[in-house]
Amino acid sequence: MGMAVSCLAQGTAAPRHVVVLHAARMLDVAGGTVLTPGEVLVEGERIVAAGAHVDRPAGAEVIDLGDTTLMPGMIDAHVHLFLHVGAEDLQTVQESVPERTLIAAGAAKDDLMAGFTAERDMGSEGAGCADVAVRNAINKGLIPGPRMRMSCNAIDLTGGHEDAMGYNPAQKVLSNADYAIVFCCMKSMYPHLRGAGSVAVAFFAATIANILLLLSGSVPTFVSIAVSHSILLSAFVLFYSGVLHFFKSPSHIRYAWALTGISSALTIYLVLSHNFGKTLTYVIAISFFLVRGVIALEIFRQAAGRIFLKIFAFLMAGYAIFALNRVFFTLVLGVPPTAHQREILQTVSVLLSVSFAFLIGLSFLLMLCSELLTLVKDESERDLLSGVFNRRGIGQKLELELKRVRGGHSLSIALIDIDHFKAINDQAGHAAGDSALRDVVTAISERLRAHDLLGRFGGDEFLLIYPRTTCAEAFSVSSRIEQSVRELSIPGASLPLTISIGLTQAAIGETSAPLLARADKALYNAKNAGRNCCRILFHETHEKHGPERIILPTSQGDVLQP
């Protein structure tokens, strides 16, 4: 019976007061536009409808507000639904995502009941895209709440919410500062790594520029716009310098610096003149387009069939074109972007900037790693004392040249031994011995042709490879080498500095082991002949075909041996 009375009382309750508010304009939060005119239908304490024109129920009171702008409900453009009163650092790392999502849903309801009908949430604070789930639930009418614009997980200079670092690794993005430190360390460890220093400075500069941009509103406009854009443009030029250095490109960087100087001067002048219109937009957009464009062109030019570099170049070209987005709206469409379009462009621009900073850094890091592997491989094949190939390196070169012999090319090799090297060490010391080794290498290298190869084969023994060379031609080079070494001297030692040479020519199909053994036997013959001479030993197949005679200077005591 009590329920029936309650229902009867509810059924006979007085109707709610209906009011239609009419004004010259209304802010459409969902569409990001201003409607003309604007009307809001209110029933009791609830907004039922809003738009340019709304239905007017019978008996509704119409209030004309004249030349005003209606805003249906309050708007908060900076909220954090996923944070609540208390220690934020503990919330982001100790509370579970489902718990924080339920708290956020409750906060949305409280905001709506307080009169806020539209809000912009500034990030889920390490909870991924749980804020999107809250917005979708509001839109479907599952939970009460205002219209929401969500940001998902925040991305900042350190890669995520400062209190959620390490607790949300899936959202970690390498930042400009991270790359700057990585490239700086690589440059300090490997000074010969081309371009790493310039790129490290470029990412440091980009970090400073991003910080100034983030401080917009807290620092003077001159700093957040003019200074930050000048530094950021300089960062791209420094990156371009690193790319040129890495590829050993002859292109000049001074034109890019000239562009940076002119653009920075114009930007500073316009900001100081409080001219924040089209001209400033054009200057900033075109300068970034040109600098990014020349980087893309240089990478395209150096790609040479390398798919990875082509993809990198296409991405950089797209990034360059995107710099002209506001110019496109103004020149092509004839109107500047609306507030809603600017918000979308700003969001896309931030996402692209973060993505491209990550991709640019990653791409150059991969390029440096490839170069580093080449340097490490080269170092592993080099003798530290003499600077020529070590036994492993010269052995690999010999195997490659022997493959060419199978194709019909000639190949000669020479084993070279420094005469009385132990006596040199005993008389003048090991430092003098090391110096003698380096002097001999220098003397040999000065007499070699561009395609000849030299490597240290043992303590005082060297292997010399003569590609596409017969024994007669190799002997001519070896004679010049002997003469160059004879002109050297050893301070503190009474012995002259001379070498003995064992020379031979590879046969078709021959492997390295018998070839080296024959060169070693020829070297043994040279030592038995009194050293300071060259001996030649042919393969038996060369003997059958009658090897060409080599006329040797009698002063050298060099002879041709079968």
C-alpha distance (Angstrom), angle and dihedral (degrees) to the residues before:
residue distance angle dihedral
M1 . . .
G2 3.78 . .
M3 3.83 89.6 .
A4 3.80 91.4 52.9
V5 3.79 91.7 52.3
S6 3.76 90.4 49.0
C7 3.77 91.0 51.6
L8 3.79 91.9 47.1
A9 3.78 90.9 49.4
Q10 3.80 90.7 49.1
G11 3.78 91.7 48.3
T12 3.79 93.0 52.5
A13 3.81 95.3 43.5
A14 3.80 116.9 127.8
P15 3.82 113.7 -92.8
R16 3.81 118.4 -104.8
H17 3.80 118.6 -97.4
V18 3.83 109.1 -101.7
V19 3.81 119.3 -152.1
V20 3.80 131.1 -179.7
L21 3.82 113.7 -157.2
H22 3.80 112.6 -155.5
A23 3.84 124.4 -168.5
A24 3.80 140.2 157.7
R25 3.83 92.5 -103.2
M26 3.79 142.4 11.2
L27 3.80 130.4 -160.2
D28 3.81 109.8 -125.2
V29 3.79 102.5 -154.4
A30 3.81 95.5 -176.6
G31 3.82 93.9 51.6
G32 3.79 97.0 34.0
T33 3.81 91.6 -129.6
V34 3.80 139.9 109.6
L35 3.82 114.2 -115.9
T36 3.80 121.9 -147.3
P37 2.97 114.5 -123.2
G38 3.79 108.9 11.2
E39 3.81 132.5 -153.9
V40 3.80 134.7 -179.0
L41 3.82 124.3 -163.9
V42 3.83 113.1 -149.0
E43 3.81 124.4 -172.3
G44 3.75 111.2 -170.7
E45 3.80 105.7 -49.5
R46 3.79 96.3 -21.1
I47 3.81 131.1 89.4
V48 3.81 104.8 -132.2
A49 3.81 101.6 178.2
A50 3.78 141.3 -3.0
G51 3.80 133.2 -172.0
A52 3.78 144.6 100.7
H53 3.82 88.8 -58.4
V54 3.81 128.2 8.8
D55 3.80 131.9 -169.7
R56 3.78 112.4 -90.2
P57 3.81 111.0 -145.0
A58 3.77 118.2 -146.1
G59 3.77 111.1 -82.5
A60 3.79 94.0 18.7
E61 3.78 115.7 149.5
V62 3.82 112.3 -126.2
I63 3.79 116.6 -151.1
D64 3.81 115.5 -168.5
L65 3.81 109.8 -153.0
G66 3.83 94.2 -175.6
D67 3.81 121.6 -150.5
T68 3.78 97.0 5.5
T69 3.78 137.3 112.9
L70 3.79 119.2 -118.3
M71 3.79 119.6 -141.9
P72 3.83 109.1 -170.3
G73 3.77 100.1 -140.4
M74 3.79 129.4 -22.0
I75 3.81 121.5 -60.9
D76 3.80 125.1 -142.9
A77 3.80 111.6 -167.5
H78 3.82 95.7 -174.1
V79 3.81 119.0 47.5
H80 3.81 135.3 142.6
L81 3.79 107.0 -152.4
F82 3.82 91.1 173.3
L83 3.81 93.4 59.3
H84 3.77 126.1 67.4
V85 3.77 136.4 -176.8
G86 3.78 110.1 -62.2
A87 3.78 138.2 48.2
E88 3.80 104.2 -13.1
D89 3.81 92.8 -169.1
L90 3.82 90.1 59.8
Q91 3.80 93.4 44.4
T92 3.79 94.9 55.3
V93 3.79 95.4 49.7
Q94 3.81 105.7 28.5
E95 3.82 106.0 37.2
S96 3.80 115.6 78.3
V97 3.80 120.3 -117.8
P98 3.86 93.4 -114.0
E99 3.82 90.1 51.5
R100 3.79 92.2 48.6
T101 3.82 90.6 46.9
L102 3.83 91.4 54.9
I103 3.82 90.2 48.3
A104 3.84 89.4 50.2
A105 3.83 91.1 51.2
G106 3.81 89.4 52.5
A107 3.80 90.8 48.8
A108 3.82 90.4 52.1
K109 3.81 90.6 53.6
D110 3.81 91.7 48.5
D111 3.82 91.1 50.8
L112 3.81 91.4 51.5
M113 3.80 92.1 48.9
A114 3.82 88.3 50.9
G115 3.81 90.0 58.4
F116 3.83 102.6 -96.2
T117 3.80 108.7 134.9
A118 3.81 98.5 171.9
E119 3.79 130.2 34.6
R120 3.79 140.0 172.0
D121 3.79 112.8 -143.3
M122 3.81 113.7 -151.1
G123 3.79 99.4 -147.8
S124 3.77 144.8 -46.1
E125 3.83 91.4 -103.4
G126 3.79 96.8 -129.8
A127 3.83 96.4 -30.4
G128 3.80 94.3 109.7
C129 3.82 112.4 -136.0
A130 3.80 96.8 -24.6
D131 3.81 87.4 121.5
V132 3.81 89.3 64.4
A133 3.82 89.0 55.3
V134 3.84 89.3 54.1
R135 3.83 91.2 49.6
N136 3.81 92.6 48.3
A137 3.80 91.1 49.6
I138 3.83 89.6 52.5
N139 3.81 91.8 48.8
K140 3.81 91.2 50.7
G141 3.81 91.2 50.8
L142 3.82 92.9 -116.5
I143 3.80 92.7 124.1
P144 3.82 131.6 14.4
G145 3.78 119.1 -107.4
P146 3.80 145.2 121.9
R147 3.79 126.0 -83.9
M148 3.80 104.8 -76.3
R149 3.78 137.4 -152.4
M150 3.79 110.0 -164.2
S151 3.81 133.0 -157.7
C152 3.83 101.2 -167.9
N153 3.78 115.2 -149.2
A154 3.80 111.4 -5.3
I155 3.79 119.2 -113.8
D156 3.79 116.5 -155.5
L157 3.81 139.2 153.0
T158 3.80 92.2 -68.9
G159 3.81 95.5 45.6
G160 3.83 102.9 -103.1
H161 3.80 144.4 -2.5
E162 3.78 108.6 -23.1
D163 3.81 92.2 -128.7
A164 3.81 94.5 46.2
M165 3.80 96.6 54.6
G166 3.79 109.5 133.8
Y167 3.81 92.4 11.2
N168 3.79 95.3 76.3
P169 3.83 104.7 36.3
A170 3.81 92.7 160.9
Q171 3.81 88.9 71.3
K172 3.81 95.7 48.1
V173 3.81 112.7 123.7
L174 3.78 122.2 -175.8
S175 3.78 105.9 -114.2
N176 3.78 132.4 -150.6
A177 3.80 89.3 -98.8
D178 3.81 91.5 52.6
Y179 3.79 92.1 52.0
A180 3.80 91.8 45.0
I181 3.81 90.7 55.6
V182 3.82 92.4 45.2
F183 3.81 93.8 50.5
C184 3.81 92.0 43.6
C185 3.81 91.0 53.2
M186 3.80 91.7 47.0
K187 3.80 90.7 51.3
S188 3.81 92.8 48.9
M189 3.81 91.9 49.4
Y190 3.80 95.2 42.6
P191 3.83 109.2 28.1
H192 3.81 91.5 179.7
L193 3.82 92.1 60.3
R194 3.80 101.3 117.2
G195 3.82 119.4 -129.6
A196 3.82 97.4 2.0
G197 3.81 94.0 110.4
S198 3.80 95.6 51.5
V199 3.80 92.4 45.8
A200 3.82 91.5 48.7
V201 3.82 90.2 54.0
A202 3.83 88.7 45.6
F203 3.80 92.7 56.9
F204 3.81 91.7 44.3
A205 3.82 88.5 53.5
A206 3.81 91.0 47.3
T207 3.81 89.3 52.2
I208 3.80 91.3 54.0
A209 3.83 91.2 46.8
N210 3.81 91.6 50.5
I211 3.80 91.2 50.2
L212 3.81 90.6 52.7
L213 3.80 90.5 48.9
L214 3.80 90.9 50.4
L215 3.80 89.5 51.3
S216 3.81 90.9 58.6
G217 3.79 107.0 139.9
S218 3.80 92.3 23.7
V219 3.80 95.2 64.8
P220 3.83 130.3 42.1
T221 3.81 115.5 -75.2
F222 3.80 89.2 -119.4
V223 3.81 89.3 62.7
S224 3.81 98.5 41.1
I225 3.83 94.2 47.2
A226 3.81 113.1 20.3
V227 3.80 100.3 32.3
S228 3.82 95.8 38.3
H229 3.82 94.0 49.6
S230 3.80 91.9 46.4
I231 3.80 91.2 51.9
L232 3.81 92.2 44.8
L233 3.80 91.8 49.9
S234 3.81 89.0 49.1
A235 3.80 88.4 51.6
F236 3.81 90.5 57.9
V237 3.81 90.8 48.7
L238 3.82 89.9 50.8
F239 3.79 89.2 50.2
Y240 3.81 88.7 50.1
S241 3.81 88.5 51.4
G242 3.80 89.7 52.4
V243 3.82 91.3 49.9
L244 3.82 91.3 50.9
H245 3.79 91.4 47.8
F246 3.80 92.3 47.8
F247 3.80 93.0 52.1
K248 3.84 92.4 39.8
S249 3.79 86.7 -125.3
P250 3.82 118.8 177.5
S251 3.82 91.1 -143.9
H252 3.80 115.9 122.7
I253 3.78 124.1 -118.4
R254 3.80 97.2 -161.2
Y255 3.82 92.9 87.7
A256 3.80 91.0 57.4
W257 3.80 90.6 49.1
A258 3.80 90.0 49.0
L259 3.82 89.4 52.8
T260 3.80 89.9 48.9
G261 3.79 91.6 50.9
I262 3.80 94.0 49.2
S263 3.81 93.6 44.6
S264 3.81 92.6 47.2
A265 3.80 91.9 49.2
L266 3.83 92.0 50.1
T267 3.80 92.1 46.1
I268 3.80 92.5 50.4
Y269 3.82 91.3 47.3
L270 3.82 93.5 49.4
V271 3.80 93.4 46.6
L272 3.80 92.4 48.2
S273 3.82 88.0 48.5
H274 3.82 89.0 52.1
N275 3.79 88.7 -122.1
F276 3.81 102.9 147.7
G277 3.80 95.9 157.1
K278 3.78 135.2 101.1
T279 3.80 96.6 -48.9
L280 3.81 93.7 60.1
T281 3.81 90.2 46.2
Y282 3.81 91.1 51.5
V283 3.81 94.2 47.6
I284 3.80 94.7 50.4
A285 3.81 95.1 41.0
I286 3.81 97.1 46.7
S287 3.82 94.5 44.6
F288 3.82 92.1 52.6
F289 3.80 90.4 44.4
L290 3.81 92.2 53.9
V291 3.80 96.6 45.6
R292 3.80 94.2 45.7
G293 3.79 89.3 43.7
V294 3.81 95.2 56.1
I295 3.82 89.2 49.2
A296 3.81 89.5 53.0
L297 3.82 91.5 48.0
E298 3.82 92.3 50.2
I299 3.82 91.9 50.3
F300 3.83 90.1 47.1
R301 3.80 88.9 51.7
Q302 3.79 92.4 51.0
A303 3.82 96.8 41.7
A304 3.84 94.0 89.9
G305 3.79 96.2 176.4
R306 3.81 95.8 -37.3
I307 3.81 104.9 133.7
F308 3.80 94.2 -159.8
L309 3.80 92.6 57.1
K310 3.81 91.5 46.2
I311 3.81 90.7 53.9
F312 3.80 89.2 47.9
A313 3.81 90.2 50.7
F314 3.83 92.7 49.2
L315 3.81 90.7 50.4
M316 3.80 91.3 50.1
A317 3.82 90.4 47.8
G318 3.80 90.2 52.2
Y319 3.79 89.8 48.9
A320 3.80 89.4 51.8
I321 3.81 92.8 50.9
F322 3.80 92.3 47.8
A323 3.82 88.8 60.3
L324 3.81 86.5 72.3
N325 3.83 95.8 58.0
R326 3.81 96.3 111.8
V327 3.79 91.2 42.3
F328 3.81 86.9 55.3
F329 3.79 92.2 54.4
T330 3.78 93.1 48.1
L331 3.82 101.4 40.8
V332 3.82 103.3 29.7
L333 3.79 101.5 32.4
G334 3.78 93.3 31.7
V335 3.81 94.5 -133.9
P336 3.79 133.4 78.8
P337 3.82 116.5 -111.3
T338 3.77 116.7 -83.4
A339 3.79 121.9 -116.2
H340 3.80 90.1 -97.1
Q341 3.81 92.2 48.2
R342 3.80 91.2 46.9
E343 3.78 89.6 53.5
I344 3.80 90.9 51.1
L345 3.81 91.7 46.0
Q346 3.79 91.1 48.5
T347 3.80 91.3 50.4
V348 3.80 92.7 47.3
S349 3.80 90.8 44.3
V350 3.81 92.2 53.3
L351 3.81 91.7 47.0
L352 3.80 91.7 47.5
S353 3.79 92.6 46.2
V354 3.80 92.2 51.4
S355 3.81 91.7 43.3
F356 3.78 94.2 47.4
A357 3.80 92.9 45.0
F358 3.79 87.4 54.5
L359 3.82 94.3 44.1
I360 3.81 94.6 43.8
G361 3.79 91.6 50.0
L362 3.80 92.3 44.4
S363 3.80 92.6 47.8
F364 3.79 94.0 50.5
L365 3.79 90.1 43.3
L366 3.81 89.7 55.6
M367 3.81 89.8 47.8
L368 3.80 90.7 51.7
C369 3.80 91.7 46.3
S370 3.80 89.8 53.6
E371 3.80 90.2 49.7
L372 3.79 90.1 45.2
L373 3.80 91.1 53.9
T374 3.80 88.4 52.0
L375 3.82 91.0 50.1
V376 3.80 92.5 47.3
K377 3.81 90.6 48.3
D378 3.80 90.3 49.1
E379 3.81 91.5 48.6
S380 3.81 90.3 50.2
E381 3.81 88.9 56.2
R382 3.82 96.5 45.7
D383 3.80 130.4 88.1
L384 3.80 108.5 -125.7
L385 3.80 95.8 -147.7
S386 3.79 101.9 45.5
G387 3.80 100.9 24.4
V388 3.83 93.6 -132.8
F389 3.80 126.4 108.4
N390 3.79 116.4 -61.9
R391 3.81 122.1 -133.5
R392 3.81 92.4 -84.0
G393 3.80 93.3 48.4
I394 3.80 97.3 46.0
G395 3.80 89.9 43.7
Q396 3.81 90.8 57.1
K397 3.81 90.7 48.4
L398 3.82 89.9 51.5
E399 3.81 91.4 53.1
L400 3.81 90.3 52.0
E401 3.80 92.2 49.9
L402 3.80 92.1 48.2
K403 3.81 88.5 58.5
R404 3.80 88.5 57.9
V405 3.83 89.9 52.1
R406 3.79 87.8 62.9
G407 3.78 86.4 58.8
G408 3.79 91.7 57.7
H409 3.83 102.3 -91.0
S410 3.81 122.0 134.2
L411 3.79 120.3 -118.9
S412 3.78 130.6 -173.0
I413 3.78 128.9 -179.0
A414 3.79 134.7 -167.8
L415 3.79 130.9 -158.2
I416 3.82 109.8 -150.5
D417 3.79 124.6 -163.5
I418 3.82 126.5 -173.0
D419 3.80 107.4 -125.4
H420 3.83 118.0 -118.6
F421 3.80 92.0 -5.6
K422 3.83 92.9 157.7
A423 3.79 89.9 54.7
I424 3.81 89.5 51.3
N425 3.81 90.1 54.7
D426 3.81 91.7 46.3
Q427 3.80 95.2 48.4
A428 3.83 103.0 36.9
G429 3.82 102.5 19.9
H430 3.78 134.3 -109.5
A431 3.79 92.9 -75.7
A432 3.80 89.1 59.7
G433 3.81 88.8 46.2
D434 3.79 91.0 53.8
S435 3.79 89.6 47.9
A436 3.81 90.2 50.4
L437 3.82 89.7 52.4
R438 3.79 91.4 52.7
D439 3.81 92.3 45.5
V440 3.81 91.6 51.6
V441 3.82 90.8 49.2
T442 3.81 90.1 50.8
A443 3.81 92.1 48.6
I444 3.81 91.7 49.0
S445 3.81 94.0 45.0
E446 3.80 92.2 51.9
R447 3.80 90.6 58.7
L448 3.81 97.6 45.2
R449 3.76 126.2 102.0
A450 3.81 121.6 -120.7
H451 3.81 94.4 -96.9
D452 3.83 98.3 42.4
L453 3.81 117.5 108.6
L454 3.81 128.9 -146.4
G455 3.80 129.0 -169.6
R456 3.79 139.0 167.7
F457 3.79 105.4 -111.2
G458 3.81 99.4 179.4
G459 3.80 141.1 -18.6
D460 3.81 98.4 -50.3
E461 3.79 97.4 -6.1
F462 3.80 126.3 102.2
L463 3.80 133.7 -167.6
L464 3.79 116.8 -142.2
I465 3.83 119.3 -165.7
Y466 3.81 120.5 -158.1
P467 3.85 106.9 -166.6
R468 3.84 117.5 -156.5
T469 3.81 89.3 5.7
T470 3.81 133.7 125.9
C471 3.77 122.9 -142.5
A472 3.81 91.2 -102.4
E473 3.79 91.7 55.4
A474 3.81 92.1 42.6
F475 3.79 91.3 51.1
S476 3.79 90.5 55.3
V477 3.83 90.6 55.7
S478 3.82 91.7 43.2
S479 3.80 90.9 53.6
R480 3.80 90.6 55.6
I481 3.80 89.6 48.4
E482 3.81 91.7 52.4
Q483 3.78 91.1 51.0
S484 3.84 92.4 49.8
V485 3.81 92.1 51.4
R486 3.83 92.2 48.6
E487 3.79 88.4 60.0
L488 3.82 91.0 61.3
S489 3.78 124.7 92.7
I490 3.81 136.3 -160.9
P491 3.80 118.1 -135.1
G492 3.80 110.4 -133.4
A493 3.81 96.2 16.4
S494 3.79 127.9 97.4
L495 3.79 93.8 -155.0
P496 3.81 120.8 92.6
L497 3.80 118.7 -120.7
T498 3.80 109.0 -112.3
I499 3.80 138.4 147.8
S500 3.79 138.0 -143.0
I501 3.80 120.0 -141.5
G502 3.80 132.2 -157.6
L503 3.81 111.4 -164.5
T504 3.81 131.3 -171.1
Q505 3.80 141.9 156.2
A506 3.82 125.8 -125.5
A507 3.78 120.4 -117.7
I508 3.82 122.2 -137.5
G509 3.80 109.9 -84.9
E510 3.81 93.3 12.1
T511 3.80 119.7 141.8
S512 3.78 127.0 -138.9
A513 3.82 97.7 -103.5
P514 3.86 98.9 64.3
L515 3.81 90.9 36.7
L516 3.80 92.1 55.3
A517 3.79 91.2 43.0
R518 3.81 90.5 55.4
A519 3.83 91.9 47.5
D520 3.81 88.9 49.3
K521 3.82 90.3 51.9
A522 3.81 90.0 50.2
L523 3.82 88.7 51.1
Y524 3.83 89.4 50.1
N525 3.79 89.0 53.1
A526 3.81 90.5 51.3
K527 3.81 91.2 52.8
N528 3.81 91.6 47.9
A529 3.82 88.5 51.4
G530 3.80 89.7 62.1
R531 3.83 101.4 -84.1
N532 3.83 124.6 -103.6
C533 3.80 89.9 85.4
C534 3.83 145.0 86.2
R535 3.80 127.6 -114.7
I536 3.80 125.1 -167.3
L537 3.80 124.3 -153.1
F538 3.81 120.3 -173.4
H539 3.79 130.7 -152.5
E540 3.80 114.0 -107.7
T541 3.81 91.4 -111.3
H542 3.78 89.3 58.9
E543 3.80 89.8 51.3
K544 3.82 91.6 54.6
H545 3.78 91.2 52.4
G546 3.78 90.8 48.3
P547 3.79 108.7 -111.5
E548 3.73 116.4 -127.3
R549 3.78 113.8 -98.1
I550 3.77 117.7 -110.2
I551 3.78 117.6 -147.7
L552 3.80 108.7 -141.9
P553 3.80 127.6 -163.7
T554 3.82 107.7 -106.2
S555 3.79 90.2 -140.3
Q556 3.79 89.5 67.4
G557 3.78 95.6 47.8
D558 3.81 90.7 -138.3
V559 3.79 117.2 155.3
L560 3.77 138.1 -176.7
Q561 3.80 112.1 -119.7
P562 3.80 128.4 -169.2
